[in-house]
Amino acid sequence: MLRAALPPRPVLEGPLTYPLKKAKRYALIKAPIPHLQRSRKTRMGSDDNKPDQPKLGAGNMDRALELVRFLRVECPWDRKQTPETLIPHLLEEVHEVVDAIREGHDHDLEGELGDLLLNLSFQIVLGEERGGFTAASVMDRLEKKMRERHPHLFGIGEKEDWEVLKARERREESGKVNASVLAGIPKSLDALHKAHRIQDRVSGVGFDWANATDALEKVQEEVGEVREALTHEEFPPREEELGDLLFAVVNVVRLAGSHPATLLESANRKFTRRFERLEGMAAERKISVPDATLEVLNQIWDEVKIEEG
C-alpha cells in the first residue's frame, strides 16, 4: 500500500551506483543518470593532459532529485521522513557548509554542498509527493523572482531602486497594500541575524543613525541604563536593558559595514584559539587550570596575546 502512494520507481541511467537491499543482503546495482554526458575523448582525457571535466547543464541538478526519488522507494529510513523530521538535518548541513567556507577547505565544502543539495532536493520531492509543488514550479518561481529583480539584465525593463522593489514584493507576498517594511522576516531566524535584518529594513526607509559614531553614543546610553539596572532593584528589568544594549551594539556593527554574526564568530574563534593555547601552556608548567588563581591565568593569557603578536 505504501508503494502505491509513492511515485513510480525512477528509471536511473548514469555513472552512479546505489545500494539496494534484497533478501537481507546488499547488492550493488548500476544506476547511471543521463545528465552527465562526456565524449570519449573527454573521458580518456585530452592530449594536453587536462583534468577530466564533466559537461555541466541543468540535468546535473536533476540528478539530486532522481537520487532522492530512488531513496524514497528503496530505503526504509528515507521513506518515512517528513518535511518536519528533516528540519534538524537541513539546519545541521547549513552550519556545516558555513564551517567549510570559513575554514577555506574546498574539498570539505564540495562534500557539504552535496549534503545540503540532498536536503533541499528531499524537500522538493516531498512537496511533489503531496502535490504542493514541483521541481519545475520551484525553478519557475526562482527565475521569475530574479528577472523581476534584475529587469535591466534581462531586457524587460529599467533598473529599479532596491527598496522600491522589495516593498512591492512584500505587498505581493502579504496581499496588503501597506505591508510593513518588517514583513517577511523569518520568525525562526536567530536573534542576532534578526536584529541586523530589522535594522537594515528600517534603514531603507530612512529610520537610522547617520553613522556608526552616532550609534555608538546610543550604546553608551544603554550601558548606563544597564549599570543602573544591575545596581538598583527598582529599575526596569535588567533583562530588558541588556537586550537593548545588544540591539544597540548590532546597530554600530551594521553601520560600520559588518555583520554582527560574522564578527562574533570571529571573536569566538579567537578566544577559543587563545584559551586552548593557555591550557597548553599551563599544562607545560604543571599548572591545573581549574585550581589556578585568576592572577596566574591572566598572566598566562597576556603571554598568549604577546605570542600571537
C-alpha positions in Angstrom: 0.0 0.0 0.0 2.8 2.3 0.8 4.4 1.9 -2.6 1.2 2.6 -4.3 1.1 6.1 -2.6 4.6 6.9 -3.8 5.8 7.9 -7.3 6.9 5.1 -9.6 10.4 3.8 -9.2 12.6 6.2 -11.2 14.5 4.8 -14.2 18.1 5.8 -13.5 20.8 5.9 -16.0 24.4 7.2 -15.5 27.6 6.6 -13.6 26.2 6.4 -10.1 25.9 3.2 -8.1 23.3 2.9 -5.4 22.9 0.2 -2.7 19.8 -2.0 -3.0 18.8 -4.2 -0.1 17.4 -7.6 -1.2 16.8 -10.7 0.8 18.8 -9.5 3.8 21.8 -9.0 1.5 23.2 -5.8 0.0 23.8 -5.9 -3.7 25.1 -3.1 -5.9 23.1 -2.0 -8.9 24.4 0.2 -11.6 22.2 3.3 -11.8 23.6 5.7 -14.4 21.9 9.1 -14.7 21.7 10.5 -18.2 22.6 14.1 -17.5 26.3 13.8 -17.4 27.4 13.3 -20.9 31.1 13.1 -21.9 32.7 12.4 -25.2 35.1 9.5 -25.4 38.0 12.0 -25.8 36.9 13.8 -22.6 36.5 10.5 -20.7 40.0 9.4 -21.7 41.5 12.9 -21.2 42.7 15.3 -23.8 46.1 15.2 -25.4 47.4 18.1 -23.2 46.5 16.1 -20.0 43.9 18.5 -18.8 41.8 17.0 -16.0 38.6 15.2 -16.8 35.8 17.8 -16.8 32.1 16.9 -16.8 29.8 18.8 -19.1 27.6 21.0 -17.0 24.0 21.5 -17.6 20.6 21.7 -15.9 20.5 18.0 -15.8 23.2 17.9 -13.1 20.8 19.3 -10.6 18.1 16.9 -11.7 20.4 14.0 -10.6 19.9 15.0 -6.9 16.1 14.8 -7.3 16.3 11.5 -9.0 18.6 10.2 -6.3 16.1 11.2 -3.6 13.2 9.7 -5.5 15.1 6.5 -5.7 15.9 6.5 -2.0 12.2 7.2 -1.2 11.3 3.9 -2.9 14.2 1.7 -1.8 15.3 3.0 1.7 13.0 2.5 4.7 14.6 5.4 6.6 14.2 7.8 3.7 10.7 6.6 3.0 9.4 7.5 6.5 10.8 11.1 6.5 8.6 14.2 6.5 9.4 17.8 5.9 9.4 18.4 9.7 11.7 15.4 10.6 14.2 16.7 8.1 14.5 20.2 9.6 17.3 19.3 12.0 19.3 17.7 9.3 18.8 20.7 7.0 19.9 23.1 9.7 22.9 21.0 10.5 24.0 20.8 6.9 23.7 24.6 6.5 26.0 25.0 9.5 28.5 22.5 8.1 28.6 24.4 4.8 29.3 27.6 6.7 32.1 25.9 8.7 33.7 24.6 5.4 33.5 28.1 3.9 35.1 29.7 6.9 37.8 27.1 7.1 38.6 27.6 3.4 38.6 23.9 2.6 37.3 23.4 -0.9 37.3 19.6 -0.6 35.1 19.7 2.5 32.9 22.4 1.0 32.3 20.3 -2.1 31.0 17.4 0.1 28.9 19.7 2.4 27.3 21.4 -0.6 26.3 18.0 -1.8 24.8 17.1 1.5 22.9 20.4 1.5 21.7 19.9 -2.0 20.4 16.4 -1.0 18.4 18.0 1.8 16.9 20.7 -0.5 16.1 18.1 -3.1 14.4 16.0 -0.4 12.1 18.9 0.5 11.2 19.3 -3.2 10.5 15.6 -3.7 8.3 15.6 -0.6 6.4 18.6 -2.0 5.9 16.8 -5.3 4.5 13.7 -3.5 1.9 15.7 -1.5 1.0 17.8 -4.6 2.2 21.0 -3.1 4.6 22.0 -5.9 7.1 20.5 -8.3 10.8 21.0 -9.1 9.8 22.9 -12.2 7.5 25.2 -10.2 10.3 25.9 -7.7 12.6 26.9 -10.6 9.9 28.9 -12.3 9.4 31.0 -9.1 13.2 31.4 -8.7 13.7 32.5 -12.3 10.6 34.9 -12.1 12.0 36.5 -9.0 15.5 37.0 -10.5 14.0 38.5 -13.7 11.8 40.9 -11.7 14.8 41.9 -9.5 17.1 42.4 -12.5 14.8 43.6 -15.3 17.7 45.6 -16.9 19.8 42.5 -17.2 17.1 40.5 -19.0 16.0 43.3 -21.3 12.5 43.6 -19.8 12.7 47.0 -18.1 14.8 49.6 -16.3 16.8 49.0 -13.2 14.7 49.7 -10.1 15.6 51.1 -6.7 16.1 48.1 -4.4 13.8 49.4 -1.6 11.0 50.2 -4.0 11.4 46.7 -5.5 11.4 45.0 -2.1 8.3 47.0 -0.9 6.4 45.7 -4.0 7.5 42.2 -3.2 6.3 42.5 0.4 2.9 43.8 -0.8 2.5 41.0 -3.2 3.5 38.3 -0.7 1.3 39.7 2.1 -1.6 40.7 0.0 -1.6 44.0 1.8 -1.3 47.4 0.1 0.5 48.9 3.0 2.6 45.9 4.2 5.0 46.6 7.0 8.6 47.2 6.0 9.4 44.4 8.5 7.0 41.9 6.9 8.6 38.7 5.7 11.5 38.4 8.2 11.6 34.7 9.1 10.2 34.1 12.6 12.8 31.3 13.1 15.8 33.5 12.3 18.2 33.6 15.1 18.0 36.7 17.3 21.4 38.2 16.2 20.6 37.9 12.4 17.1 39.1 13.0 18.2 42.3 14.8 20.6 43.1 11.9 17.8 42.4 9.4 15.3 44.6 11.3 17.7 47.5 11.4 18.6 47.1 7.8 15.0 47.1 6.8 14.0 50.3 8.7 17.2 51.9 7.4 15.8 51.5 3.9 13.0 53.9 4.8 15.3 56.5 6.5 14.9 55.4 10.1 18.5 55.1 11.0 21.5 56.8 12.7 23.7 58.9 10.4 26.8 56.9 11.1 28.4 54.3 13.4 29.7 57.0 15.7 26.3 58.4 16.4 25.0 54.8 17.0 27.9 54.3 19.4 26.5 57.2 21.6 23.3 55.1 21.9 25.4 52.2 23.1 27.0 54.3 25.8 23.5 55.4 26.8 22.4 51.8 27.1 25.5 50.9 29.1 24.5 53.5 31.6 21.0 52.0 31.8 22.3 48.5 32.2 24.6 49.7 35.0 21.6 51.2 36.8 19.6 48.0 36.3 22.4 45.9 37.8 22.7 48.1 40.9 19.1 49.1 41.6 16.3 46.6 42.1 13.6 49.2 41.5 15.0 49.9 38.0 13.2 48.3 35.0 14.0 44.6 34.5 17.7 44.1 33.8 17.0 41.6 31.0 15.2 44.3 29.0 18.1 46.7 29.4 20.6 44.1 28.5 18.6 43.3 25.4 18.5 47.0 24.4 22.3 47.1 24.8 22.8 44.1 22.5 20.4 45.6 19.9 22.3 48.9 20.0 25.7 47.2 19.5 24.3 45.4 16.5 23.4 48.8 15.1 27.0 50.0 15.5 28.4 46.9 13.8 25.9 47.3 10.9 26.7 50.9 10.3 30.4 50.1 10.4 29.8 47.9 7.4 30.0 44.4 9.0 27.6 41.7 10.1 27.4 41.0 13.8 27.2 37.2 13.4 30.4 37.2 11.3 32.3 39.4 13.8 31.0 37.5 16.8 32.0 34.2 15.3 35.5 35.6 14.6 35.7 36.7 18.2 34.6 33.2 19.3 37.3 31.6 17.3 40.0 34.0 18.5 39.0 33.4 22.2 38.9 29.6 21.7 42.3 29.6 20.0 43.8 31.7 22.8 42.2 29.8 25.6 43.3 26.4 24.2 46.8 27.8 24.0 46.5 29.0 27.6 45.6 25.4 28.6 48.6 24.1 26.7 51.0 26.5 28.3 49.5 25.7 31.8 49.9 22.0 31.2 53.6 22.5 30.2 54.1 24.3 33.5 52.2 21.6 35.5 49.5 24.2 36.4 46.0 22.9 36.9 43.7 25.5 35.2 40.7 24.8 37.5 42.9 25.2 40.6 44.9 28.2 39.4 44.2 31.7 40.6 42.8 34.3 38.3 46.0 36.2 38.6 48.0 33.3 37.3 45.6 32.6 34.4 45.6 36.3 33.5 49.4 36.3 33.4 49.4 33.3 31.0 46.7 34.9 29.0 48.8 38.0 28.5 51.7 35.8 27.4 49.4 34.1 24.8 48.4 37.5 23.4 52.0 38.6 23.2 52.9 35.3 21.5 50.3 35.9 18.8 51.7 39.4 18.2 
